[in-house]
Amino acid sequence: MNNPNTCELCQLVNHRNIYTQFHFENDDFIIVNCNTCNVPMVVLKHHRSSFHYEEKKQIGKILISIFGSQGYIDWKQRKIPAHAHCHLRMIPFPNSEAELLSKYV
């Protein structure tokens, strides 16, 4: 999945292949419910494997503005590690890279 032409998340961003609930979009991110987890997922609009620090701060603020300050941002990319994305979870997964959303208030 390293190729942007075959990456599922690039398809979502570039071709608007959205099959779940849409929440938000700006120039940097799109937020939809994850097809696998059915929780909000933030997808970077550029094909790279990680978020920059400033992007993480921006994501935290956007998620709080939409969903409130409860929950965790899970930064671990399990299924598609080549394209930066994260999930908003009410309870963190075991062995996740989760941070309290309230950290970004």
Rosetta constraint file for C-alpha pairs under 8 A:
AtomPair CA 1 CA 6 HARMONIC 6.33 0.50
AtomPair CA 1 CA 7 HARMONIC 5.16 0.50
AtomPair CA 1 CA 8 HARMONIC 7.88 0.50
AtomPair CA 1 CA 80 HARMONIC 7.02 0.50
AtomPair CA 1 CA 82 HARMONIC 6.51 0.50
AtomPair CA 2 CA 6 HARMONIC 7.92 0.50
AtomPair CA 2 CA 7 HARMONIC 6.83 0.50
AtomPair CA 2 CA 82 HARMONIC 5.50 0.50
AtomPair CA 2 CA 83 HARMONIC 7.82 0.50
AtomPair CA 3 CA 7 HARMONIC 6.03 0.50
AtomPair CA 4 CA 10 HARMONIC 5.93 0.50
AtomPair CA 4 CA 47 HARMONIC 6.30 0.50
AtomPair CA 5 CA 10 HARMONIC 7.27 0.50
AtomPair CA 5 CA 11 HARMONIC 7.68 0.50
AtomPair CA 6 CA 10 HARMONIC 7.56 0.50
AtomPair CA 6 CA 11 HARMONIC 7.41 0.50
AtomPair CA 7 CA 11 HARMONIC 6.31 0.50
AtomPair CA 7 CA 83 HARMONIC 7.75 0.50
AtomPair CA 8 CA 12 HARMONIC 6.35 0.50
AtomPair CA 9 CA 13 HARMONIC 6.23 0.50
AtomPair CA 9 CA 43 HARMONIC 7.09 0.50
AtomPair CA 9 CA 83 HARMONIC 6.81 0.50
AtomPair CA 10 CA 14 HARMONIC 5.72 0.50
AtomPair CA 10 CA 15 HARMONIC 7.81 0.50
AtomPair CA 10 CA 45 HARMONIC 7.38 0.50
AtomPair CA 10 CA 46 HARMONIC 7.72 0.50
AtomPair CA 10 CA 47 HARMONIC 6.75 0.50
AtomPair CA 10 CA 83 HARMONIC 7.89 0.50
AtomPair CA 11 CA 15 HARMONIC 5.28 0.50
AtomPair CA 11 CA 16 HARMONIC 6.82 0.50
AtomPair CA 11 CA 17 HARMONIC 6.04 0.50
AtomPair CA 12 CA 16 HARMONIC 4.84 0.50
AtomPair CA 12 CA 17 HARMONIC 4.37 0.50
AtomPair CA 12 CA 18 HARMONIC 5.88 0.50
AtomPair CA 13 CA 17 HARMONIC 7.30 0.50
AtomPair CA 13 CA 30 HARMONIC 7.18 0.50
AtomPair CA 13 CA 43 HARMONIC 7.87 0.50
AtomPair CA 13 CA 45 HARMONIC 5.94 0.50
AtomPair CA 18 CA 22 HARMONIC 7.41 0.50
AtomPair CA 18 CA 32 HARMONIC 7.59 0.50
AtomPair CA 19 CA 35 HARMONIC 7.45 0.50
AtomPair CA 20 CA 32 HARMONIC 6.54 0.50
AtomPair CA 20 CA 33 HARMONIC 5.59 0.50
AtomPair CA 20 CA 34 HARMONIC 7.17 0.50
AtomPair CA 20 CA 35 HARMONIC 6.57 0.50
AtomPair CA 21 CA 32 HARMONIC 5.53 0.50
AtomPair CA 21 CA 33 HARMONIC 5.35 0.50
AtomPair CA 22 CA 31 HARMONIC 6.36 0.50
AtomPair CA 22 CA 32 HARMONIC 4.41 0.50
AtomPair CA 22 CA 33 HARMONIC 6.69 0.50
AtomPair CA 23 CA 30 HARMONIC 7.81 0.50
AtomPair CA 23 CA 31 HARMONIC 5.31 0.50
AtomPair CA 23 CA 32 HARMONIC 5.41 0.50
AtomPair CA 23 CA 33 HARMONIC 7.77 0.50
AtomPair CA 23 CA 40 HARMONIC 7.88 0.50
AtomPair CA 24 CA 30 HARMONIC 5.77 0.50
AtomPair CA 24 CA 31 HARMONIC 5.02 0.50
AtomPair CA 24 CA 32 HARMONIC 7.19 0.50
AtomPair CA 25 CA 29 HARMONIC 5.78 0.50
AtomPair CA 25 CA 30 HARMONIC 4.32 0.50
AtomPair CA 25 CA 31 HARMONIC 6.24 0.50
AtomPair CA 26 CA 30 HARMONIC 6.57 0.50
AtomPair CA 27 CA 45 HARMONIC 7.52 0.50
AtomPair CA 28 CA 44 HARMONIC 6.04 0.50
AtomPair CA 28 CA 45 HARMONIC 5.40 0.50
AtomPair CA 28 CA 46 HARMONIC 7.65 0.50
AtomPair CA 29 CA 42 HARMONIC 6.44 0.50
AtomPair CA 29 CA 43 HARMONIC 5.47 0.50
AtomPair CA 29 CA 44 HARMONIC 4.70 0.50
AtomPair CA 29 CA 45 HARMONIC 5.28 0.50
AtomPair CA 30 CA 42 HARMONIC 5.82 0.50
AtomPair CA 30 CA 43 HARMONIC 5.36 0.50
AtomPair CA 30 CA 44 HARMONIC 6.79 0.50
AtomPair CA 30 CA 45 HARMONIC 6.98 0.50
AtomPair CA 31 CA 40 HARMONIC 6.48 0.50
AtomPair CA 31 CA 41 HARMONIC 5.48 0.50
AtomPair CA 31 CA 42 HARMONIC 4.50 0.50
AtomPair CA 31 CA 43 HARMONIC 6.28 0.50
AtomPair CA 32 CA 40 HARMONIC 5.57 0.50
AtomPair CA 32 CA 41 HARMONIC 5.51 0.50
AtomPair CA 32 CA 42 HARMONIC 6.82 0.50
AtomPair CA 33 CA 37 HARMONIC 7.72 0.50
AtomPair CA 33 CA 38 HARMONIC 5.25 0.50
AtomPair CA 33 CA 39 HARMONIC 5.01 0.50
AtomPair CA 33 CA 40 HARMONIC 4.27 0.50
AtomPair CA 33 CA 41 HARMONIC 5.53 0.50
AtomPair CA 34 CA 38 HARMONIC 4.84 0.50
AtomPair CA 34 CA 39 HARMONIC 5.56 0.50
AtomPair CA 34 CA 40 HARMONIC 6.07 0.50
AtomPair CA 34 CA 41 HARMONIC 5.49 0.50
AtomPair CA 34 CA 87 HARMONIC 7.86 0.50
AtomPair CA 39 CA 87 HARMONIC 6.72 0.50
AtomPair CA 39 CA 88 HARMONIC 6.35 0.50
AtomPair CA 39 CA 89 HARMONIC 6.68 0.50
AtomPair CA 40 CA 87 HARMONIC 5.79 0.50
AtomPair CA 40 CA 88 HARMONIC 5.42 0.50
AtomPair CA 40 CA 89 HARMONIC 7.77 0.50
AtomPair CA 41 CA 85 HARMONIC 6.77 0.50
AtomPair CA 41 CA 86 HARMONIC 5.57 0.50
AtomPair CA 41 CA 87 HARMONIC 4.37 0.50
AtomPair CA 41 CA 88 HARMONIC 6.31 0.50
AtomPair CA 42 CA 59 HARMONIC 7.62 0.50
AtomPair CA 42 CA 85 HARMONIC 5.37 0.50
AtomPair CA 42 CA 86 HARMONIC 5.33 0.50
AtomPair CA 42 CA 87 HARMONIC 6.34 0.50
AtomPair CA 43 CA 83 HARMONIC 7.90 0.50
AtomPair CA 43 CA 84 HARMONIC 6.31 0.50
AtomPair CA 43 CA 85 HARMONIC 4.41 0.50
AtomPair CA 43 CA 86 HARMONIC 6.85 0.50
AtomPair CA 44 CA 51 HARMONIC 7.73 0.50
AtomPair CA 44 CA 83 HARMONIC 7.42 0.50
AtomPair CA 44 CA 84 HARMONIC 5.64 0.50
AtomPair CA 44 CA 85 HARMONIC 6.03 0.50
AtomPair CA 46 CA 83 HARMONIC 7.86 0.50
AtomPair CA 47 CA 82 HARMONIC 7.49 0.50
AtomPair CA 47 CA 83 HARMONIC 5.35 0.50
AtomPair CA 47 CA 84 HARMONIC 7.17 0.50
AtomPair CA 48 CA 82 HARMONIC 6.21 0.50
AtomPair CA 48 CA 83 HARMONIC 5.10 0.50
AtomPair CA 48 CA 84 HARMONIC 5.95 0.50
AtomPair CA 49 CA 81 HARMONIC 6.27 0.50
AtomPair CA 49 CA 82 HARMONIC 4.51 0.50
AtomPair CA 49 CA 83 HARMONIC 4.59 0.50
AtomPair CA 49 CA 84 HARMONIC 4.71 0.50
AtomPair CA 50 CA 83 HARMONIC 7.09 0.50
AtomPair CA 50 CA 84 HARMONIC 4.74 0.50
AtomPair CA 50 CA 85 HARMONIC 7.74 0.50
AtomPair CA 51 CA 55 HARMONIC 5.96 0.50
AtomPair CA 51 CA 56 HARMONIC 6.33 0.50
AtomPair CA 51 CA 84 HARMONIC 6.09 0.50
AtomPair CA 51 CA 85 HARMONIC 7.97 0.50
AtomPair CA 52 CA 56 HARMONIC 6.42 0.50
AtomPair CA 53 CA 57 HARMONIC 6.49 0.50
AtomPair CA 54 CA 58 HARMONIC 6.25 0.50
AtomPair CA 55 CA 59 HARMONIC 6.05 0.50
AtomPair CA 56 CA 60 HARMONIC 6.23 0.50
AtomPair CA 57 CA 61 HARMONIC 6.43 0.50
AtomPair CA 57 CA 104 HARMONIC 6.60 0.50
AtomPair CA 58 CA 62 HARMONIC 6.20 0.50
AtomPair CA 59 CA 63 HARMONIC 6.05 0.50
AtomPair CA 60 CA 64 HARMONIC 6.22 0.50
AtomPair CA 60 CA 73 HARMONIC 7.77 0.50
AtomPair CA 60 CA 101 HARMONIC 6.37 0.50
AtomPair CA 60 CA 104 HARMONIC 5.27 0.50
AtomPair CA 60 CA 105 HARMONIC 7.87 0.50
AtomPair CA 61 CA 65 HARMONIC 6.20 0.50
AtomPair CA 61 CA 104 HARMONIC 6.00 0.50
AtomPair CA 61 CA 105 HARMONIC 6.85 0.50
AtomPair CA 62 CA 66 HARMONIC 6.36 0.50
AtomPair CA 63 CA 67 HARMONIC 5.71 0.50
AtomPair CA 63 CA 68 HARMONIC 7.05 0.50
AtomPair CA 63 CA 69 HARMONIC 7.85 0.50
AtomPair CA 63 CA 88 HARMONIC 7.97 0.50
AtomPair CA 63 CA 101 HARMONIC 7.99 0.50
AtomPair CA 64 CA 68 HARMONIC 4.36 0.50
AtomPair CA 64 CA 69 HARMONIC 5.02 0.50
AtomPair CA 64 CA 101 HARMONIC 7.24 0.50
AtomPair CA 64 CA 102 HARMONIC 7.87 0.50
AtomPair CA 64 CA 104 HARMONIC 7.84 0.50
AtomPair CA 64 CA 105 HARMONIC 7.46 0.50
AtomPair CA 69 CA 101 HARMONIC 5.60 0.50
AtomPair CA 69 CA 102 HARMONIC 4.96 0.50
AtomPair CA 69 CA 105 HARMONIC 7.30 0.50
AtomPair CA 70 CA 90 HARMONIC 7.03 0.50
AtomPair CA 70 CA 100 HARMONIC 7.75 0.50
AtomPair CA 70 CA 101 HARMONIC 6.26 0.50
AtomPair CA 70 CA 102 HARMONIC 6.61 0.50
AtomPair CA 71 CA 88 HARMONIC 6.70 0.50
AtomPair CA 71 CA 89 HARMONIC 5.57 0.50
AtomPair CA 71 CA 90 HARMONIC 4.23 0.50
AtomPair CA 71 CA 91 HARMONIC 6.63 0.50
AtomPair CA 71 CA 100 HARMONIC 6.16 0.50
AtomPair CA 71 CA 101 HARMONIC 5.63 0.50
AtomPair CA 71 CA 102 HARMONIC 7.75 0.50
AtomPair CA 72 CA 88 HARMONIC 5.68 0.50
AtomPair CA 72 CA 89 HARMONIC 5.18 0.50
AtomPair CA 72 CA 90 HARMONIC 6.00 0.50
AtomPair CA 72 CA 91 HARMONIC 6.84 0.50
AtomPair CA 72 CA 92 HARMONIC 6.30 0.50
AtomPair CA 72 CA 98 HARMONIC 5.78 0.50
AtomPair CA 72 CA 99 HARMONIC 5.32 0.50
AtomPair CA 72 CA 100 HARMONIC 4.49 0.50
AtomPair CA 72 CA 101 HARMONIC 4.96 0.50
AtomPair CA 73 CA 86 HARMONIC 6.69 0.50
AtomPair CA 73 CA 87 HARMONIC 5.76 0.50
AtomPair CA 73 CA 88 HARMONIC 4.78 0.50
AtomPair CA 73 CA 89 HARMONIC 6.38 0.50
AtomPair CA 73 CA 98 HARMONIC 5.27 0.50
AtomPair CA 73 CA 99 HARMONIC 5.33 0.50
AtomPair CA 73 CA 100 HARMONIC 6.43 0.50
AtomPair CA 73 CA 101 HARMONIC 5.92 0.50
AtomPair CA 74 CA 86 HARMONIC 5.63 0.50
AtomPair CA 74 CA 87 HARMONIC 5.13 0.50
AtomPair CA 74 CA 88 HARMONIC 6.22 0.50
AtomPair CA 74 CA 89 HARMONIC 6.85 0.50
AtomPair CA 74 CA 92 HARMONIC 6.93 0.50
AtomPair CA 74 CA 93 HARMONIC 7.95 0.50
AtomPair CA 74 CA 96 HARMONIC 6.35 0.50
AtomPair CA 74 CA 97 HARMONIC 5.51 0.50
AtomPair CA 74 CA 98 HARMONIC 4.15 0.50
AtomPair CA 74 CA 99 HARMONIC 6.66 0.50
AtomPair CA 75 CA 85 HARMONIC 7.16 0.50
AtomPair CA 75 CA 86 HARMONIC 4.80 0.50
AtomPair CA 75 CA 87 HARMONIC 6.81 0.50
AtomPair CA 75 CA 96 HARMONIC 7.47 0.50
AtomPair CA 75 CA 97 HARMONIC 5.30 0.50
AtomPair CA 75 CA 98 HARMONIC 6.04 0.50
AtomPair CA 76 CA 86 HARMONIC 6.77 0.50
AtomPair CA 76 CA 96 HARMONIC 5.94 0.50
AtomPair CA 76 CA 97 HARMONIC 5.31 0.50
AtomPair CA 76 CA 98 HARMONIC 7.59 0.50
AtomPair CA 77 CA 81 HARMONIC 4.93 0.50
AtomPair CA 77 CA 84 HARMONIC 7.33 0.50
AtomPair CA 77 CA 85 HARMONIC 6.62 0.50
AtomPair CA 77 CA 86 HARMONIC 6.74 0.50
AtomPair CA 92 CA 96 HARMONIC 6.59 0.50
AtomPair CA 92 CA 98 HARMONIC 6.17 0.50
AtomPair CA 93 CA 98 HARMONIC 7.93 0.50
AtomPair CA 99 CA 103 HARMONIC 7.41 0.50
AtomPair CA 101 CA 105 HARMONIC 7.72 0.50
